[in-house]
């Protein structure tokens, strides 16, 4: 009986320590939005604007983007898995904590709506986005990025309202092998024509 009581006591202590460790880990992992804003203002604002909103169309809109996805991209820029001379240099100076804070700051902002420009392209883009192109083995974009372009954390970024110029540039980079940090997207983009890329980029810009 005494031995059983001792085992119970040990188990209780172990659970308590586990709970304390988990609590401390959770507290440590919570991003600091103020620190993220400060870092974004000094490091990122020149290209992405102060709050990651609708700046130059060649740069991505970061407002409302999944923080996990942003951290993944920053990490891959830093490690050289995603190639970009400017972003590689910027990410090199960021710690993992900096990345989490900056990502959380941008994610905390409500993304502004964008708009498509060409009605004819939009119709083609919608067809591809929602249904894919079976004869080219191109799956529906909505399957991963969701019907409204909201995406999923970590793997699939939010696309709704993104600059069409930026989307076009990234799909082209995937197709040409200039961007290599996502094998799935490289395989899909390899089967898209210039017109199909233009159509998808324009359609995505107007998603909301």
Secondary structure, 3 states (H helix, E strand, C coil): CHHHHHHHHHHHHHHHHHHHHHHHHHHHHCCCHHHHHHHHHHHHHHHHCCCCCCCCCCCCCCCCCCHHHHHHHHHHHHHCCCCCHHHHHHHHCCCHHHHHHHHHHHHCCCCCCCCCCCHHHHHHHHHHHHHCEHHHCECCCHHHHCCCCCCECCCECCCCCCCHHHHHHHHHHHHHCCCCCCHHHHHHHCCCCHHHHHHHHHHHHCCC
